Amino acid sequence: MHEIFHFYIKYSFCSIKLTNLKRDFMSFIKTKTIATLGPISKSQSIIAELMDEGVDVFRINMSHFKNDIDFENTINIIRKESKAKNKYIGILVDLAGPKIRIDLGNEENSIHINKNQKYTLGHSNSNDITINAKIDFKNISFKDAFVKIDDGKIAFEVLSSRKESLVLKATDDGIIFNKKGVNFPGIELNVKSLTNKDRKHLHLAARNKIDWFALSFVRKSKDINPILRIYKKEGFSIPIIAKIEKPEAIDNLDSIIDTFDGILIARGDLGVEMPLAKLPSLQKLIIEKCKKIKKPVIVATQMLDSMIENPSPTRAEVNDVANAVYERVDAVMLSGETAIGKYPLKAVKIMQEILLNAEQEIEKNKILNEDSVDLNRNIRSAIGESVKLISRHLEIDAIVVMTESGSTAVVVSHFRPRNNIFALTPNESTCNKLSLVWGVIPLHTKQFSSTDEMIEESEKILISKKLLKKGDTFVLTSGVPVAVTGTTNMLRIHKIS
């Protein structure tokens, strides 16, 4: 059966006045905020306050959790508090991947490093510097190679390699602390993309119905395959985000973006693995490629890093966050700022203020308000683009998207319309997933059986939540027949009488 483009406009364009930019178009911040939970922030009271400050998604780094019970308790707190506040909050679980870290046994242990002194590095305790992974270095070329520790704060020149260890020479003085990351820039190690610990965490998180996974150290598109095999066996269907932090990922960027459900620009390891001066252009490249094929993109690492210790961010950090908004990313992420920092609530509050001001500038001055490029021309994309044009030129109060899986809301979001996008869905899991997507406010509703019922119930929900009022006009997009995934083919302008 051929798709039908049902394009129904209740009012003529010329009868509706041009938008008054002074209206309250910023009642919701469109760029989403992700906060990492950790020792300082995983209590019920802090989680509740973080929600109040504006967190849309909580990221869970499994290294911050003592055991399965600790993890499950945190998931239950998030769900309980979000329900009490009548908000849909997403949960993103970070799968660590083959992250190589310093392993000094005791948490308090450290190693003082002296410039030009030689050290051995490997998994065995007989080495000067021990790591958490057993790696076969024998057949790897280390010519002109360096090893960097703790986001590049300490660097070593590789003098020689043995089967399970390296001989290094320190380039500077410094201190190595336990559990800090170890990077081998420009060297492709023979390690699995999904570790046994990751598999355990994946099953645990999936059983607890989390909303997103983020896979670390993705190098190529096929790194997703071990997860997909588990999904097929267990019946899981949780979207997977690729963390871009390796040079090989940049080489395979197009296929990775095409294969994964979203992208996270992990600037910490990426800035260690590649020249720092290239980081801004790489960030811009990744964002542009994600936008072209409508994949959510997150910018992460050191966004307000100084707030781990200080109550205010640096001017450079404020500019960094604002520039992410100007580049039209879906979300920005706080890491140590909320996981281990002294001012987690203030960090979120300041992040919200920066996002709000940057978005107001975009609307006021039309900064970067060019038409989004769409490489996938189809009916759903045509409707998404039409929604943006209507939103831009007519006095529309909101956009309403009826969606089963959330994909139509993602398409509409891709075009970055000026109005809030209210995504009505009968699936609570879809509500949680959409909390990550730019400009989308997810709302749970019942399953509709007809277009008339859809419009009537939409009015009731939006008015009851004081999101719209009588006399307001919204543009509605959905599919006919109703409740069939992937049939988006209807666009309608409706005034609440």
Buried (B, 14 or more C-beta within 10 A) or exposed (E): EEBEEBEEBEEEEEEBEEBEEEEEBBEBBBBBBBBBBBEBBBEBEBBBBBBBBBBBBBBBBBEBBEEEEEBBBBBEBBBEBBEEEEBBBBBBBBBBBBBBBBBBEEEEEEBEBEEEEBBBBBBEEEBBBBBEBEBEBEEBEBEEBBBBBBBBBBBBBBBEBEEBBBBBBBBEEBEBBBEBBBBBBEBEBEBEBBBEBBBEBBEBBBEBBBBBBBBBBBBBBBBBEBBEEBBEEEEBEBBBBBBBBBBBBBEBBEEBBEBBBBBBBBBBBBBBBBEEEEBEEBBEBBBEBBBBBBBBBBBBBBBBBBBBEBEEBEEEBBBBBBBBBBBBBBBBBBBBBBBBBEBBBBBBBBBBBBBBBBBBBBBEEEBEEEEBEBEEEEBBBBBBBBBBEBBBEBEBBBBBBBBBBBBBBBBBBBBBBBBBBBBBBBBEBBBBBBBBBBBBBBBBBEEBEEBEEBBEBBBEBBBEEEBBEEEBBBBBBBBBEBBEEEBBBBBBBBEBE
